Amino acid sequence: MASVKNLKKDINFVLGDIVEAVYLLEMSTTGKPTPATNAVIEEAFTSFDALIERVNAKGVENKKAHFKKIYSDLEETANQLVEKINAL
């Protein structure tokens, strides 16, 4: 199950980097959290929880298709969060 392990690592690293980018943005602009940056961080945490829950789902019929969908959802979520960060 190396692919599941790598998928969990990818989810952790990608969303962790997004949260780190928000913290860097906060420190370089206002120096403190704002409601907009808190919303992006909260959305990243919510997405992380949802994706990990889907990875740990038991009884999946087609595992290859299931994990491929999770990868594509991770990419889509990351792109949306990056767009929100760029808009700040």
mmCIF file of the C-alpha atoms, coordinates in Angstrom:
data_MODEL
# 
_entry.id   MODEL 
# 
loop_
_atom_site.group_PDB 
_atom_site.id 
_atom_site.type_symbol 
_atom_site.label_atom_id 
_atom_site.label_alt_id 
_atom_site.label_comp_id 
_atom_site.label_asym_id 
_atom_site.label_entity_id 
_atom_site.label_seq_id 
_atom_site.pdbx_PDB_ins_code 
_atom_site.Cartn_x 
_atom_site.Cartn_y 
_atom_site.Cartn_z 
_atom_site.occupancy 
_atom_site.B_iso_or_equiv 
_atom_site.pdbx_formal_charge 
_atom_site.auth_seq_id 
_atom_site.auth_comp_id 
_atom_site.auth_asym_id 
_atom_site.auth_atom_id 
_atom_site.pdbx_PDB_model_num 
ATOM 1  C CA . MET A 1 1  ? 0.000   0.000  0.000  1.00 0.00 ? 1  MET A CA 1 
ATOM 2  C CA . ALA A 1 2  ? 2.768   2.436  -0.842 1.00 0.00 ? 2  ALA A CA 1 
ATOM 3  C CA . SER A 1 3  ? 0.381   4.480  -2.966 1.00 0.00 ? 3  SER A CA 1 
ATOM 4  C CA . VAL A 1 4  ? -1.892  5.191  -0.004 1.00 0.00 ? 4  VAL A CA 1 
ATOM 5  C CA . LYS A 1 5  ? 1.091   6.252  2.071  1.00 0.00 ? 5  LYS A CA 1 
ATOM 6  C CA . ASN A 1 6  ? 2.322   8.563  -0.695 1.00 0.00 ? 6  ASN A CA 1 
ATOM 7  C CA . LEU A 1 7  ? -1.163  9.978  -1.213 1.00 0.00 ? 7  LEU A CA 1 
ATOM 8  C CA . LYS A 1 8  ? -1.423  10.859 2.478  1.00 0.00 ? 8  LYS A CA 1 
ATOM 9  C CA . LYS A 1 9  ? 2.004   12.505 2.330  1.00 0.00 ? 9  LYS A CA 1 
ATOM 10 C CA . ASP A 1 10 ? 1.020   14.489 -0.766 1.00 0.00 ? 10 ASP A CA 1 
ATOM 11 C CA . ILE A 1 11 ? -2.161  15.731 0.900  1.00 0.00 ? 11 ILE A CA 1 
ATOM 12 C CA . ASN A 1 12 ? -0.207  16.730 3.996  1.00 0.00 ? 12 ASN A CA 1 
ATOM 13 C CA . PHE A 1 13 ? 2.581   18.501 2.102  1.00 0.00 ? 13 PHE A CA 1 
ATOM 14 C CA . VAL A 1 14 ? 0.375   20.357 -0.391 1.00 0.00 ? 14 VAL A CA 1 
ATOM 15 C CA . LEU A 1 15 ? -2.121  21.675 2.118  1.00 0.00 ? 15 LEU A CA 1 
ATOM 16 C CA . GLY A 1 16 ? 0.643   22.321 4.655  1.00 0.00 ? 16 GLY A CA 1 
ATOM 17 C CA . ASP A 1 17 ? 2.473   24.455 2.106  1.00 0.00 ? 17 ASP A CA 1 
ATOM 18 C CA . ILE A 1 18 ? -0.707  26.406 1.447  1.00 0.00 ? 18 ILE A CA 1 
ATOM 19 C CA . VAL A 1 19 ? -1.164  27.126 5.156  1.00 0.00 ? 19 VAL A CA 1 
ATOM 20 C CA . GLU A 1 20 ? 2.486   28.162 5.356  1.00 0.00 ? 20 GLU A CA 1 
ATOM 21 C CA . ALA A 1 21 ? 1.983   30.519 2.403  1.00 0.00 ? 21 ALA A CA 1 
ATOM 22 C CA . VAL A 1 22 ? -0.925  32.157 4.228  1.00 0.00 ? 22 VAL A CA 1 
ATOM 23 C CA . TYR A 1 23 ? 1.212   32.627 7.340  1.00 0.00 ? 23 TYR A CA 1 
ATOM 24 C CA . LEU A 1 24 ? 3.984   34.185 5.258  1.00 0.00 ? 24 LEU A CA 1 
ATOM 25 C CA . LEU A 1 25 ? 1.458   36.503 3.630  1.00 0.00 ? 25 LEU A CA 1 
ATOM 26 C CA . GLU A 1 26 ? 0.177   37.561 7.035  1.00 0.00 ? 26 GLU A CA 1 
ATOM 27 C CA . MET A 1 27 ? 3.670   38.258 8.331  1.00 0.00 ? 27 MET A CA 1 
ATOM 28 C CA . SER A 1 28 ? 4.706   40.215 5.246  1.00 0.00 ? 28 SER A CA 1 
ATOM 29 C CA . THR A 1 29 ? 1.587   42.394 5.073  1.00 0.00 ? 29 THR A CA 1 
ATOM 30 C CA . THR A 1 30 ? -0.302  43.046 8.290  1.00 0.00 ? 30 THR A CA 1 
ATOM 31 C CA . GLY A 1 31 ? 1.789   41.081 10.763 1.00 0.00 ? 31 GLY A CA 1 
ATOM 32 C CA . LYS A 1 32 ? -1.314  39.495 12.245 1.00 0.00 ? 32 LYS A CA 1 
ATOM 33 C CA . PRO A 1 33 ? -4.179  37.246 11.125 1.00 0.00 ? 33 PRO A CA 1 
ATOM 34 C CA . THR A 1 34 ? -7.167  38.704 9.345  1.00 0.00 ? 34 THR A CA 1 
ATOM 35 C CA . PRO A 1 35 ? -10.625 37.196 8.901  1.00 0.00 ? 35 PRO A CA 1 
ATOM 36 C CA . ALA A 1 36 ? -9.838  36.503 5.224  1.00 0.00 ? 36 ALA A CA 1 
ATOM 37 C CA . THR A 1 37 ? -6.625  34.629 5.973  1.00 0.00 ? 37 THR A CA 1 
ATOM 38 C CA . ASN A 1 38 ? -8.282  32.708 8.797  1.00 0.00 ? 38 ASN A CA 1 
ATOM 39 C CA . ALA A 1 39 ? -11.009 31.626 6.354  1.00 0.00 ? 39 ALA A CA 1 
ATOM 40 C CA . VAL A 1 40 ? -8.423  30.279 3.885  1.00 0.00 ? 40 VAL A CA 1 
ATOM 41 C CA . ILE A 1 41 ? -6.615  28.379 6.641  1.00 0.00 ? 41 ILE A CA 1 
ATOM 42 C CA . GLU A 1 42 ? -9.890  26.941 7.931  1.00 0.00 ? 42 GLU A CA 1 
ATOM 43 C CA . GLU A 1 43 ? -10.828 25.830 4.414  1.00 0.00 ? 43 GLU A CA 1 
ATOM 44 C CA . ALA A 1 44 ? -7.425  24.131 4.036  1.00 0.00 ? 44 ALA A CA 1 
ATOM 45 C CA . PHE A 1 45 ? -7.927  22.241 7.307  1.00 0.00 ? 45 PHE A CA 1 
ATOM 46 C CA . THR A 1 46 ? -11.446 21.223 6.325  1.00 0.00 ? 46 THR A CA 1 
ATOM 47 C CA . SER A 1 47 ? -10.215 20.010 2.940  1.00 0.00 ? 47 SER A CA 1 
ATOM 48 C CA . PHE A 1 48 ? -7.411  18.063 4.618  1.00 0.00 ? 48 PHE A CA 1 
ATOM 49 C CA . ASP A 1 49 ? -9.854  16.296 6.928  1.00 0.00 ? 49 ASP A CA 1 
ATOM 50 C CA . ALA A 1 50 ? -12.231 15.452 4.080  1.00 0.00 ? 50 ALA A CA 1 
ATOM 51 C CA . LEU A 1 51 ? -9.487  14.101 1.819  1.00 0.00 ? 51 LEU A CA 1 
ATOM 52 C CA . ILE A 1 52 ? -7.890  11.974 4.540  1.00 0.00 ? 52 ILE A CA 1 
ATOM 53 C CA . GLU A 1 53 ? -11.309 10.592 5.437  1.00 0.00 ? 53 GLU A CA 1 
ATOM 54 C CA . ARG A 1 54 ? -11.821 9.584  1.799  1.00 0.00 ? 54 ARG A CA 1 
ATOM 55 C CA . VAL A 1 55 ? -8.369  7.956  1.662  1.00 0.00 ? 55 VAL A CA 1 
ATOM 56 C CA . ASN A 1 56 ? -9.172  5.897  4.763  1.00 0.00 ? 56 ASN A CA 1 
ATOM 57 C CA . ALA A 1 57 ? -12.584 4.793  3.445  1.00 0.00 ? 57 ALA A CA 1 
ATOM 58 C CA . LYS A 1 58 ? -13.088 1.053  3.557  1.00 0.00 ? 58 LYS A CA 1 
ATOM 59 C CA . GLY A 1 59 ? -15.063 -1.021 1.084  1.00 0.00 ? 59 GLY A CA 1 
ATOM 60 C CA . VAL A 1 60 ? -14.117 0.898  -2.050 1.00 0.00 ? 60 VAL A CA 1 
ATOM 61 C CA . GLU A 1 61 ? -14.839 -1.204 -5.124 1.00 0.00 ? 61 GLU A CA 1 
ATOM 62 C CA . ASN A 1 62 ? -12.365 0.285  -7.607 1.00 0.00 ? 62 ASN A CA 1 
ATOM 63 C CA . LYS A 1 63 ? -9.393  1.480  -5.570 1.00 0.00 ? 63 LYS A CA 1 
ATOM 64 C CA . LYS A 1 64 ? -7.393  2.771  -8.524 1.00 0.00 ? 64 LYS A CA 1 
ATOM 65 C CA . ALA A 1 65 ? -10.208 5.020  -9.725 1.00 0.00 ? 65 ALA A CA 1 
ATOM 66 C CA . HIS A 1 66 ? -10.974 6.082  -6.147 1.00 0.00 ? 66 HIS A CA 1 
ATOM 67 C CA . PHE A 1 67 ? -7.413  7.223  -5.449 1.00 0.00 ? 67 PHE A CA 1 
ATOM 68 C CA . LYS A 1 68 ? -7.114  8.877  -8.855 1.00 0.00 ? 68 LYS A CA 1 
ATOM 69 C CA . LYS A 1 69 ? -10.243 10.914 -8.048 1.00 0.00 ? 69 LYS A CA 1 
ATOM 70 C CA . ILE A 1 70 ? -8.757  11.920 -4.680 1.00 0.00 ? 70 ILE A CA 1 
ATOM 71 C CA . TYR A 1 71 ? -5.561  13.092 -6.423 1.00 0.00 ? 71 TYR A CA 1 
ATOM 72 C CA . SER A 1 72 ? -7.575  15.180 -8.874 1.00 0.00 ? 72 SER A CA 1 
ATOM 73 C CA . ASP A 1 73 ? -9.680  16.629 -6.056 1.00 0.00 ? 73 ASP A CA 1 
ATOM 74 C CA . LEU A 1 74 ? -6.501  17.510 -4.151 1.00 0.00 ? 74 LEU A CA 1 
ATOM 75 C CA . GLU A 1 75 ? -5.140  19.338 -7.186 1.00 0.00 ? 75 GLU A CA 1 
ATOM 76 C CA . GLU A 1 76 ? -8.423  21.189 -7.715 1.00 0.00 ? 76 GLU A CA 1 
ATOM 77 C CA . THR A 1 77 ? -8.660  22.175 -4.043 1.00 0.00 ? 77 THR A CA 1 
ATOM 78 C CA . ALA A 1 78 ? -5.046  23.347 -3.970 1.00 0.00 ? 78 ALA A CA 1 
ATOM 79 C CA . ASN A 1 79 ? -5.553  25.475 -7.086 1.00 0.00 ? 79 ASN A CA 1 
ATOM 80 C CA . GLN A 1 80 ? -8.658  27.096 -5.585 1.00 0.00 ? 80 GLN A CA 1 
ATOM 81 C CA . LEU A 1 81 ? -6.868  27.879 -2.332 1.00 0.00 ? 81 LEU A CA 1 
ATOM 82 C CA . VAL A 1 82 ? -3.868  29.338 -4.163 1.00 0.00 ? 82 VAL A CA 1 
ATOM 83 C CA . GLU A 1 83 ? -6.214  31.577 -6.175 1.00 0.00 ? 83 GLU A CA 1 
ATOM 84 C CA . LYS A 1 84 ? -7.768  32.790 -2.919 1.00 0.00 ? 84 LYS A CA 1 
ATOM 85 C CA . ILE A 1 85 ? -4.326  33.517 -1.477 1.00 0.00 ? 85 ILE A CA 1 
ATOM 86 C CA . ASN A 1 86 ? -3.352  35.440 -4.602 1.00 0.00 ? 86 ASN A CA 1 
ATOM 87 C CA . ALA A 1 87 ? -6.546  37.504 -4.321 1.00 0.00 ? 87 ALA A CA 1 
ATOM 88 C CA . LEU A 1 88 ? -5.667  38.618 -0.785 1.00 0.00 ? 88 LEU A CA 1 
# 
